[in-house]
Amino acid sequence: MNADAKELAANFDLAKLTSEFYDDPYPTYRALRENEPVKRLPSGTVFLTRYDDLVTTYKNTKSFSSDKKREFAPKYGDTPLYEHHTTSLVFNDPPAHTRVRRLIMGALSPRAIAGMEGDIVRLVDGLLDAIADKGDCELIEDFAASIPIEVIGNLLDVPHDERAPLRDWSLAILGALEPVVSTEVAARGNKAVTDFLAYLETLVARRRETPGNPDRDVLTRLIQGEDNGERLTEKELLHNCIFLLNAGHETTTNLIGNGLVALHRNPDQKQRLIDNPDLIKTGVEEILRYESSNQLGNRMTTERIELGGVLLEAGTSVTLCIGAANRDPAQFPDPERFDVARTPNRHLAFATGAHQCAGMALARLEGAIAISRFLARFPDYAVSGQPVRGGRVRFRGFLSVPCSIG
């Protein structure tokens, strides 16, 4: 077993992943963590799998840059995808990152998020009513994916009859963030950015003419900026609206879908959560740890630095494996066990440090409402066929999950 693990780690290449890896990457992550925790890939990228190494990297924004201009220029060329990803909040360093994040966090205040709870409950209950009428469901399309699209649509106050393209745009743009991107995937991503920008230009123009309530309408809040006069540029505004949808859409869909599948596969924990609904908060944290919606992050070294006993030269691309760090036994006792009452649970599903997810409180709220109300309504639900994975390494989730509701 040890020899097999060493071979698995030695042969790992992020650019040549197998179908077995996409189905279950965790044995590979464990082999890397135990044998080559700072793994240099054939591309020259360094792949990190230990919890402490990820925390060190996240918190040192001076030595580990989030700016993606150098990395994405050869990957995308002079394209809409390049412009989008190098303008987005998540792929910038302070001070630009600090300024944009402050405006977005102002729009996603605790008060604003608390005010969304009633709307999310009504949305979830409506979806559950529709599932009950059908008698079974496709868990992703009928439930998990329908929630964040509506929540973000409400945040930006996108008219209901204009929301149809949002999910496909988001999937196309995020699909082009994979380590290896085909010409077809890149073309689809570029078209999605172009179409999304064109739509947002009209939406922003309408909102400037007729502002919404800045306490509830994030787009109005971002347009108006802060009381001290700080504003986003038009380019920053448009691209960070796309970022808000993308950041809040697939990851939350995956949180809900991964959670309901993990509970089905761990019936003792499912029953525990049904019997003790007050465990939903720790349950959501465990889902985030056990099957992190976002599995990979990226940084680039700005100077020569040692990490995990390995010397990295300036300009080294670093991939942070969140999925591996969240199962590091040095941080999580019995990490392969799914435990809805696990505490403490300092997982890295939302990263940490300056780039900790701006929308994590909203994601937690959506996940808790969706999963708890699904369990209460359909305690005997079961996955009734073979779930289909999304076929991506960066974002871990399902494309489809056939489900009976008992």
Backbone hydrogen bonds, N-H to C=O, Kabsch-Sander energy under -0.5 kcal/mol:
donor,donor_aa,acceptor,acceptor_aa,energy
5,A,1,M,-2.4
6,K,2,N,-2.3
7,E,3,A,-2.1
8,L,4,D,-2.5
9,A,5,A,-2.4
10,A,6,K,-2.6
11,N,7,E,-2.2
12,F,9,A,-0.9
16,K,13,D,-2.0
22,Y,18,T,-1.8
23,D,19,S,-1.9
24,D,20,E,-2.4
29,Y,25,P,-2.3
30,R,26,Y,-2.6
31,A,27,P,-2.1
32,L,28,T,-2.4
33,R,29,Y,-2.7
34,E,30,R,-2.2
35,N,31,A,-1.8
36,E,32,L,-1.7
39,K,37,P,-0.5
39,K,47,F,-2.3
41,L,39,K,-0.7
41,L,45,T,-3.2
44,G,41,L,-2.3
46,V,317,S,-2.8
47,F,39,K,-3.2
48,L,46,V,-0.5
48,L,319,T,-3.0
49,T,37,P,-1.4
54,L,50,R,-1.9
55,V,51,Y,-2.4
56,T,52,D,-2.3
57,T,53,D,-2.0
58,Y,54,L,-3.0
59,K,55,V,-2.2
60,N,56,T,-1.0
60,N,57,T,-0.5
61,T,59,K,-1.0
64,F,60,N,-2.1
65,S,63,S,-0.6
65,S,300,M,-3.1
68,K,91,F,-1.1
72,F,68,K,-3.3
73,A,69,K,-1.7
75,K,71,E,-0.6
76,Y,72,F,-3.1
77,G,72,F,-0.7
77,G,73,A,-2.1
79,T,77,G,-1.8
83,E,79,T,-2.1
84,H,80,P,-2.8
85,H,81,L,-2.7
86,T,82,Y,-1.9
87,T,83,E,-0.6
87,T,84,H,-1.2
88,S,84,H,-1.6
91,F,88,S,-1.1
92,N,89,L,-1.2
97,H,93,D,-2.6
99,R,95,P,-2.3
100,V,96,A,-2.2
101,R,97,H,-2.8
102,R,98,T,-2.1
103,L,99,R,-1.5
104,I,100,V,-2.2
105,M,101,R,-3.3
106,G,102,R,-1.7
107,A,103,L,-1.2
108,L,104,I,-1.4
109,S,106,G,-0.7
113,I,109,S,-2.5
114,A,110,P,-2.5
115,G,111,R,-1.6
116,M,113,I,-1.5
117,E,114,A,-1.1
120,I,116,M,-2.3
121,V,117,E,-2.6
122,R,118,G,-2.3
123,L,119,D,-2.3
124,V,120,I,-2.9
125,D,121,V,-2.7
126,G,122,R,-2.0
127,L,123,L,-2.0
128,L,124,V,-2.4
129,D,125,D,-2.2
130,A,126,G,-1.9
131,I,127,L,-2.0
132,A,128,L,-2.5
133,D,129,D,-2.0
134,K,130,A,-1.5
135,G,131,I,-2.5
137,C,403,C,-2.7
139,L,137,C,-0.7
139,L,401,V,-2.8
142,D,138,E,-2.8
143,F,139,L,-0.6
144,A,139,L,-2.6
145,A,140,I,-3.0
146,S,140,I,-0.5
146,S,143,F,-0.7
147,I,143,F,-1.0
149,I,145,A,-0.9
150,E,146,S,-1.0
151,V,147,I,-2.4
152,I,148,P,-3.0
153,G,149,I,-2.3
154,N,150,E,-2.5
155,L,151,V,-2.3
156,L,152,I,-2.4
157,D,154,N,-0.5
158,V,153,G,-3.0
162,E,159,P,-2.4
163,R,160,H,-1.3
166,L,163,R,-1.6
167,R,163,R,-0.5
169,W,165,P,-2.4
170,S,166,L,-2.4
171,L,167,R,-2.7
172,A,168,D,-2.2
173,I,169,W,-2.3
174,L,170,S,-2.7
175,G,171,L,-2.1
176,A,172,A,-0.9
176,A,173,I,-0.5
177,L,174,L,-2.0
178,E,175,G,-1.2
186,A,182,S,-2.5
187,A,183,T,-2.3
188,R,184,E,-2.3
189,G,185,V,-2.4
190,N,186,A,-2.7
191,K,187,A,-2.3
192,A,188,R,-2.1
193,V,189,G,-2.2
194,T,190,N,-2.3
195,D,191,K,-2.9
196,F,192,A,-2.6
197,L,193,V,-2.8
198,A,194,T,-2.0
199,Y,195,D,-2.1
200,L,196,F,-2.8
201,E,197,L,-2.3
202,T,198,A,-1.2
203,L,199,Y,-2.2
204,V,200,L,-3.4
205,A,201,E,-1.9
206,R,202,T,-2.2
207,R,203,L,-2.2
208,R,204,V,-2.6
209,E,205,A,-1.6
210,T,206,R,-2.4
216,R,213,N,-2.0
217,D,213,N,-3.3
218,V,155,L,-2.5
218,V,216,R,-0.8
219,L,155,L,-0.7
221,R,217,D,-2.0
222,L,218,V,-2.7
223,I,219,L,-2.4
224,Q,220,T,-2.6
225,G,221,R,-2.0
226,E,230,E,-2.2
229,G,226,E,-1.9
232,L,222,L,-0.6
237,L,233,T,-2.9
238,L,234,E,-2.4
239,H,235,K,-2.3
240,N,236,E,-2.2
241,C,237,L,-1.4
242,I,238,L,-1.7
243,F,239,H,-2.2
244,L,240,N,-2.1
245,L,241,C,-1.9
246,N,242,I,-2.7
247,A,243,F,-3.5
248,G,244,L,-1.7
249,H,245,L,-1.3
250,E,246,N,-0.8
251,T,246,N,-0.6
253,T,249,H,-2.4
254,N,250,E,-2.7
255,L,251,T,-2.1
256,I,252,T,-2.2
257,G,253,T,-2.7
258,N,254,N,-3.3
259,G,255,L,-1.8
260,L,256,I,-2.2
261,V,257,G,-2.0
262,A,258,N,-2.7
263,L,259,G,-2.3
264,H,260,L,-1.6
265,R,261,V,-2.2
266,N,262,A,-0.8
269,Q,266,N,-1.1
270,K,263,L,-0.5
270,K,266,N,-2.1
271,Q,267,P,-2.5
272,R,268,D,-1.8
273,L,269,Q,-2.1
274,I,270,K,-2.0
275,D,271,Q,-2.8
276,N,272,R,-1.6
279,L,276,N,-2.5
280,I,277,P,-1.6
281,K,278,D,-0.5
283,G,279,L,-2.8
284,V,280,I,-2.6
285,E,281,K,-1.8
286,E,282,T,-2.1
287,I,283,G,-2.1
288,L,284,V,-2.4
289,R,285,E,-1.9
290,Y,286,E,-3.3
291,E,287,I,-2.4
292,S,289,R,-0.7
295,Q,293,S,-0.6
295,Q,394,R,-3.7
296,L,394,R,-0.8
297,G,320,L,-2.0
299,R,318,V,-2.6
300,M,65,S,-1.7
301,T,316,T,-2.3
302,T,63,S,-2.3
303,E,63,S,-0.6
305,I,312,L,-2.5
307,L,310,V,-2.9
310,V,307,L,-1.7
312,L,305,I,-3.4
312,L,310,V,-0.5
315,G,301,T,-2.7
316,T,313,E,-1.2
318,V,299,R,-3.3
319,T,46,V,-3.4
320,L,297,G,-2.7
320,L,318,V,-0.5
321,C,48,L,-2.2
321,C,319,T,-0.6
322,I,295,Q,-1.6
322,I,320,L,-1.2
323,G,295,Q,-1.3
325,A,321,C,-2.3
326,N,322,I,-2.4
327,R,324,A,-1.7
328,D,325,A,-1.6
331,Q,328,D,-2.0
332,F,328,D,-2.6
337,R,334,D,-1.8
339,D,337,R,-0.7
342,R,339,D,-2.0
347,H,345,N,-1.7
351,A,348,L,-2.2
355,H,352,T,-0.7
356,Q,353,G,-1.8
357,C,350,F,-2.4
360,M,357,C,-1.2
363,A,359,G,-2.4
364,R,360,M,-2.5
365,L,361,A,-1.9
366,E,362,L,-2.7
367,G,363,A,-2.7
368,A,364,R,-2.6
369,I,365,L,-2.4
370,A,366,E,-2.7
371,I,367,G,-2.5
372,S,368,A,-2.0
373,R,369,I,-2.1
374,F,370,A,-1.8
375,L,371,I,-2.4
376,A,372,S,-2.1
377,R,373,R,-1.9
378,F,374,F,-3.1
381,Y,378,F,-1.9
382,A,404,S,-2.6
384,S,382,A,-0.5
384,S,402,P,-1.9
385,G,402,P,-0.7
388,V,400,S,-2.8
389,R,387,P,-0.6
390,G,397,G,-2.1
396,R,293,S,-2.0
396,R,394,R,-0.6
397,G,395,F,-0.7
399,L,388,V,-3.2
400,S,388,V,-1.4
403,C,137,C,-2.6
404,S,382,A,-2.8
405,I,135,G,-0.8
